[in-house]
């Protein structure tokens, strides 16, 4: 979904003047269309998450198409799997290992998935700070996976991902989805979860699968409650 300057300012809780200033400074990802700036909602969310910018809850809301079922954060993690002691001494090597651990349908070319994720990483680091990265593709539609999945891999050796805070990454959340809406849905859920101290603490200490899934379920309940409160308000 393409957003205008006013919508972007509202979602980031800043003034339109600040939006223009950040664009001119090359700080904010934007596109120029017919002499007007436009923003991609998913990219804006990624950008705000990586910089720990408090955003409006509206950024997490996306229109739902009838007849389409998207899994919860818990279901996506259960489908994608949680793995420990993943080896690799370079960013490329651990991303390769991440893709190898992804539970993808038969016929999906894992080498192609790896190359697309690596190309995305070359554009800009998916390291969001605090030792966490969210490798994913910019355009999820090209992968033709049947269901959105999140694969969590804990690294044996922390790896430099060029994250803004300079901390090496020890946890990778690999995100794949068949549609843009599913991609944004899960990215929103995951970003929301990583703002929660309990969930993030479980990730930082590489807690057991059951505890991580339990924390994710708690986050889902919190997210749903916050949406209901927004509707009532």
C-alpha positions as CSV (number, residue, x, y, z in Angstrom):
1,X,0.0,0.0,0.0
2,X,1.4,3.4,-1.0
3,X,1.1,6.2,1.5
4,X,1.3,9.9,1.2
5,X,3.3,12.4,3.3
6,X,0.4,13.1,5.6
7,X,-0.3,9.5,6.2
8,X,3.3,8.7,6.8
9,X,3.6,11.6,9.3
10,X,0.5,10.3,11.2
11,X,1.9,6.7,11.4
12,X,5.3,7.9,12.6
13,X,3.8,10.4,15.0
14,X,5.8,13.3,13.6
15,X,5.0,16.5,11.6
16,X,4.9,16.6,7.8
17,X,7.7,19.1,8.0
18,X,9.8,16.4,9.7
19,X,8.9,13.9,7.0
20,X,10.2,16.3,4.3
21,X,13.3,17.0,6.3
22,X,14.1,13.3,6.7
23,X,13.5,12.7,3.0
24,X,15.9,15.5,2.0
25,X,18.5,14.1,4.4
26,X,18.2,10.7,2.8
27,X,17.0,9.4,6.1
28,X,13.6,8.1,5.3
29,X,12.8,5.6,2.4
30,X,10.5,7.3,-0.1
31,X,9.5,7.2,-3.7
32,X,8.7,10.2,-6.0
33,X,5.7,9.6,-8.1
34,X,4.3,12.5,-10.3
35,X,6.1,15.0,-8.2
36,X,4.7,13.6,-4.9
37,X,6.4,11.4,-2.3
38,X,5.0,8.0,-1.7
39,X,5.9,5.4,1.0
40,X,5.5,1.7,1.2
41,X,3.8,0.6,4.5
42,X,5.9,-2.5,5.0
43,X,9.2,-0.6,4.3
44,X,8.1,2.2,6.7
45,X,7.4,-0.4,9.4
46,X,10.8,-2.0,8.8
47,X,12.5,1.4,8.9
48,X,10.8,2.4,12.1
49,X,11.4,-0.9,13.8
50,X,15.1,-0.8,13.0
51,X,15.4,2.6,14.6
52,X,13.2,1.9,17.6
53,X,10.8,4.7,16.6
54,X,7.5,4.6,18.4
55,X,4.8,4.5,15.8
56,X,1.0,4.9,15.7
57,X,-0.8,1.6,16.2
58,X,-2.5,2.3,12.9
59,X,0.7,1.2,11.1
60,X,-0.1,-2.4,12.1
61,X,-3.6,-2.4,10.6
62,X,-4.1,-3.7,7.1
63,X,-7.4,-4.3,5.3
64,X,-8.4,-8.0,5.3
65,X,-9.5,-9.7,2.2
66,X,-12.5,-12.1,2.8
67,X,-11.7,-15.8,2.3
68,X,-8.0,-15.4,3.1
69,X,-6.7,-17.0,6.2
70,X,-3.4,-15.7,7.6
71,X,-1.7,-17.6,10.5
72,X,-1.0,-16.0,13.9
73,X,2.5,-15.4,15.0
74,X,2.5,-18.6,17.0
75,X,1.2,-20.7,14.0
76,X,3.8,-19.1,11.7
77,X,6.6,-20.0,14.2
78,X,5.3,-23.5,14.6
79,X,5.2,-23.9,10.8
80,X,8.6,-22.4,10.2
81,X,10.3,-24.0,13.2
82,X,12.7,-22.9,16.0
83,X,16.3,-24.1,15.7
84,X,19.4,-23.8,17.9
85,X,23.2,-23.8,17.5
86,X,23.1,-22.8,13.8
87,X,26.7,-22.7,12.5
88,X,28.3,-20.1,10.2
89,X,31.1,-17.5,10.5
90,X,29.8,-15.0,7.9
91,X,26.5,-13.3,7.2
92,X,26.1,-15.2,3.9
93,X,26.9,-18.5,5.6
94,X,24.3,-18.1,8.4
95,X,21.6,-16.9,5.9
96,X,22.4,-20.0,3.8
97,X,21.9,-22.1,7.0
98,X,18.6,-20.3,7.8
99,X,17.2,-21.1,4.3
100,X,18.3,-24.7,4.7
101,X,16.3,-25.0,7.9
102,X,13.2,-23.4,6.5
103,X,10.3,-25.8,6.1
104,X,9.4,-25.0,2.5
105,X,7.0,-26.9,0.2
106,X,8.4,-29.4,-2.3
107,X,9.4,-27.6,-5.5
108,X,10.5,-24.4,-3.9
109,X,14.1,-23.7,-5.0
110,X,16.0,-23.0,-1.7
111,X,19.0,-21.7,-3.6
112,X,16.8,-19.1,-5.3
113,X,15.3,-18.2,-1.9
114,X,18.8,-17.8,-0.5
115,X,19.9,-15.6,-3.4
116,X,16.8,-13.3,-3.1
117,X,17.3,-12.9,0.7
118,X,21.0,-12.2,0.2
119,X,20.2,-9.6,-2.4
120,X,17.7,-8.0,0.0
121,X,20.4,-7.9,2.7
122,X,22.8,-6.2,0.3
123,X,20.3,-3.4,-0.2
124,X,20.1,-2.7,3.6
125,X,20.7,-4.6,6.7
126,X,17.8,-6.4,8.3
127,X,19.5,-6.2,11.6
128,X,17.1,-4.3,13.9
129,X,19.4,-4.1,17.0
130,X,19.7,-6.0,20.3
131,X,21.2,-9.0,18.5
132,X,18.2,-9.7,16.3
133,X,17.7,-9.6,12.5
134,X,14.6,-10.3,10.3
135,X,15.9,-11.6,6.9
136,X,13.1,-11.5,4.3
137,X,12.5,-10.6,0.7
138,X,11.3,-7.2,-0.5
139,X,8.7,-8.7,-2.8
140,X,7.2,-11.9,-1.2
141,X,4.9,-12.7,-4.1
142,X,7.7,-14.1,-6.3
143,X,8.3,-17.1,-4.0
144,X,4.9,-18.8,-4.4
145,X,5.0,-20.5,-1.0
146,X,1.7,-21.9,0.1
147,X,1.6,-20.4,3.6
148,X,3.4,-17.6,5.5
149,X,6.1,-19.0,7.8
150,X,8.6,-17.6,10.3
151,X,11.7,-19.6,11.0
152,X,13.7,-18.7,14.1
153,X,17.4,-19.7,14.1
154,X,19.7,-19.1,17.1
155,X,23.3,-18.8,15.9
156,X,26.2,-20.7,17.5
157,X,28.4,-17.6,16.9
158,X,27.0,-14.0,16.8
159,X,27.6,-12.4,13.4
160,X,28.0,-8.8,12.4
161,X,24.9,-7.7,10.4
162,X,25.8,-4.0,10.2
163,X,22.9,-3.3,12.6
164,X,22.5,0.3,13.6
165,X,23.4,-0.4,17.2
166,X,26.6,-2.2,16.1
167,X,25.7,-5.4,18.1
168,X,26.3,-8.7,16.4
169,X,23.3,-10.8,15.6
170,X,22.5,-14.0,17.5
171,X,18.9,-14.6,16.5
172,X,17.4,-14.7,12.9
173,X,13.7,-14.5,12.2
174,X,13.4,-15.7,8.6
175,X,10.1,-14.5,7.1
176,X,8.5,-15.8,3.9
177,X,5.0,-15.2,2.7
178,X,3.0,-15.8,-0.5
179,X,1.4,-12.3,-0.6
180,X,2.2,-8.7,0.3
181,X,-0.7,-8.7,2.8
182,X,0.5,-11.8,4.6
183,X,4.0,-10.4,4.7
184,X,2.9,-7.2,6.2
185,X,0.6,-9.0,8.7
186,X,3.4,-11.2,10.1
187,X,6.0,-8.4,9.9
188,X,3.6,-6.3,12.0
189,X,3.0,-9.1,14.5
190,X,6.7,-9.8,14.8
191,X,7.6,-6.1,15.2
192,X,4.9,-5.7,17.8
193,X,6.3,-8.8,19.7
194,X,9.9,-7.5,19.6
195,X,8.8,-4.3,21.4
196,X,7.7,-6.5,24.3
197,X,10.4,-7.0,27.0
198,X,9.2,-10.5,28.0
199,X,9.3,-11.8,24.5
200,X,12.6,-10.1,23.6
201,X,14.1,-11.5,26.9
202,X,13.1,-15.0,25.9
203,X,14.8,-14.5,22.5
204,X,18.0,-13.0,24.0
205,X,18.4,-16.0,26.4
206,X,17.5,-18.5,23.7
207,X,14.7,-19.9,25.7
208,X,13.1,-23.3,25.0
209,X,10.6,-23.6,22.1
210,X,7.7,-24.0,24.5
211,X,8.5,-20.8,26.3
212,X,9.0,-18.8,23.1
213,X,5.7,-20.0,21.7
214,X,4.0,-19.2,25.0
215,X,5.3,-15.7,24.9
216,X,4.2,-15.4,21.3
217,X,0.7,-16.5,22.3
218,X,0.6,-13.9,25.0
219,X,1.7,-11.2,22.5
220,X,-1.1,-12.3,20.2
221,X,-3.7,-11.8,22.9
222,X,-2.2,-8.4,23.7
223,X,-2.2,-7.4,20.1
224,X,-5.9,-8.4,19.6
225,X,-6.8,-6.6,22.8
226,X,-5.1,-3.4,21.6
227,X,-6.9,-3.6,18.3
228,X,-10.3,-4.0,20.0
229,X,-9.5,-1.0,22.2
230,X,-8.6,1.0,19.1
231,X,-12.0,0.1,17.6
232,X,-13.9,1.0,20.7
233,X,-12.0,4.3,21.0
